[in-house]
Structure formats: structure tokens, C-alpha cells
Amino acid sequence: MNAFHAFQALLFAGVVWVVVRNTRDLVYGAGRVEGRPFVAAVRGALRVGNLDRAQALADDAGDAWVGRVARQAFEAHRAHLDVSAMSEEVLLVLRYEAGRSPRQLRALASLASAGGLLGATGELLWLLGGSHGLKGLQAGLPEAIATNGALLSLGLGMGTAALALATRAGLAREGRVLFGDARRLADALARGLDAPGGD
């Protein structure tokens, strides 16, 4: 193992940290409230005119995306602003947040796979470089060292890229589901609070 392999191991640790952090933020932060039952409960409260119940649901939702949309809508309603426009503002922020994690993981996967190929190329260039000192006296030792180093580089690079891409796909799918729930709630709140009887 050489310094480049150590860099690749650090990159793998960094990818694991990003995966854990983004998964935690999405699953236990943005998605801490199940979207569909929450949207149904807020719709039901609005349908019967119980704004206090709908507001309490929004307050209890914490950092969940549906909670953020609902709180923004109720703040706009209290300030006599356009609920739909204010909800759209929050949805723009949520759309950015939904795409941030997949973009980070795609960039890290590209870096990891390129690093694996560069490391393997470096090992092969070392082999073809000529003098290997005392290692060159044993038949086949330089070739074995270069092959093992190249395989280690490729394994670290491709393994890191596979982890990043697999997590990216799962987080992107979960982000789409959470954003869809937030969008449905924003539409329901705009209809329920902007309606003439929404006071």
C-alpha cells in the first residue's frame, strides 16, 4: 500500500461520511413524518375548518419537508399573503435540497473511479519505469507488486464509486417521494387557505 492507496482509503471514508450524513438528513430529518398520512390529516383538518389542528400538525412535524411547507403556508395565511406563492418559495428550496445529495455523490463517484484508474496506471508505469532496486533481483516480484497495487487501486476506486452511486439512486428516489408529498401538501394548503372561507 502506498500514499495513493491511503488517499483512496481516505476518499472511501469521506464517501461513507457523506452517505451517512445525507441519509440521516433525508430519512430522519426531511422524512421524519410520513408524508401521505400527514397530508391526509392536514387536508381533513382543513376540510372541517379546524385550522388550529392543522397548525398543530405543522408545528409537530419539525424539520420534515411537509412540516416546513405547512408552517410557511400558515405564516403566509396569518400575514394575509399569497399562500401558494409562499409555498412555492419553500418548494424551490426543497427541490435544491433534494438534488444536493445526489450531485455530491455523483461527483465523489466520478472522483473515486478516476482515482482507481489513475492508481492502476501509476502502478503499471512504475513497473515499466525500469530500475526496481533489490526488488528487481527476485524474478516476478516487481510484476506482482505492480499487479497487486493496480488491483488494490481499482478495487478501492470502483468499490467507492459503487457505494456512492447506489446510495445516490436510493436518496434520489426518496427525495422524489418526499418532494411529491410536499408538493401535494402545498397544493392542498393553497386551496384550503387561499379559499374565500379559509379564514
Secondary structure in CASP SS format (residue, H / E / C, confidence):
PFRMAT SS
TARGET T0000
AUTHOR 0000-0000-0000
METHOD secondary structure of the structure
MODEL  1
M C 1.00
N C 1.00
A H 1.00
F H 1.00
H H 1.00
A H 1.00
F H 1.00
Q H 1.00
A H 1.00
L H 1.00
L H 1.00
F H 1.00
A H 1.00
G H 1.00
V H 1.00
V H 1.00
W H 1.00
V H 1.00
V H 1.00
V H 1.00
R H 1.00
N H 1.00
T H 1.00
R H 1.00
D H 1.00
L H 1.00
V H 1.00
Y H 1.00
G H 1.00
A H 1.00
G C 1.00
R C 1.00
V C 1.00
E C 1.00
G H 1.00
R H 1.00
P H 1.00
F H 1.00
V H 1.00
A H 1.00
A H 1.00
V H 1.00
R H 1.00
G H 1.00
A H 1.00
L H 1.00
R H 1.00
V C 1.00
G C 1.00
N C 1.00
L H 1.00
D H 1.00
R H 1.00
A H 1.00
Q H 1.00
A H 1.00
L H 1.00
A H 1.00
D H 1.00
D H 1.00
A C 1.00
G C 1.00
D C 1.00
A C 1.00
W H 1.00
V H 1.00
G H 1.00
R H 1.00
V H 1.00
A H 1.00
R H 1.00
Q H 1.00
A H 1.00
F H 1.00
E H 1.00
A H 1.00
H H 1.00
R H 1.00
A C 1.00
H C 1.00
L C 1.00
D C 1.00
V H 1.00
S H 1.00
A H 1.00
M H 1.00
S H 1.00
E H 1.00
E H 1.00
V H 1.00
L H 1.00
L H 1.00
V H 1.00
L H 1.00
R H 1.00
Y H 1.00
E H 1.00
A H 1.00
G H 1.00
R H 1.00
S H 1.00
P H 1.00
R H 1.00
Q H 1.00
L H 1.00
R H 1.00
A H 1.00
L H 1.00
A H 1.00
S H 1.00
L H 1.00
A H 1.00
S H 1.00
A H 1.00
G H 1.00
G H 1.00
L H 1.00
L H 1.00
G H 1.00
A H 1.00
T H 1.00
G H 1.00
E H 1.00
L H 1.00
L H 1.00
W H 1.00
L H 1.00
L H 1.00
G C 1.00
G C 1.00
S C 1.00
H C 1.00
G H 1.00
L H 1.00
K H 1.00
G H 1.00
L H 1.00
Q C 1.00
A C 1.00
G C 1.00
L H 1.00
P H 1.00
E H 1.00
A H 1.00
I H 1.00
A H 1.00
T H 1.00
N H 1.00
G H 1.00
A H 1.00
L H 1.00
L H 1.00
S H 1.00
L H 1.00
G H 1.00
L H 1.00
G H 1.00
M H 1.00
G H 1.00
T H 1.00
A H 1.00
A H 1.00
L H 1.00
A H 1.00
L H 1.00
A H 1.00
T H 1.00
R H 1.00
A H 1.00
G H 1.00
L H 1.00
A H 1.00
R H 1.00
E H 1.00
G H 1.00
R H 1.00
V H 1.00
L H 1.00
F H 1.00
G H 1.00
D H 1.00
A H 1.00
R H 1.00
R H 1.00
L H 1.00
A H 1.00
D H 1.00
A H 1.00
L H 1.00
A H 1.00
R H 1.00
G H 1.00
L H 1.00
D H 1.00
A C 1.00
P C 1.00
G C 1.00
G C 1.00
D C 1.00
END
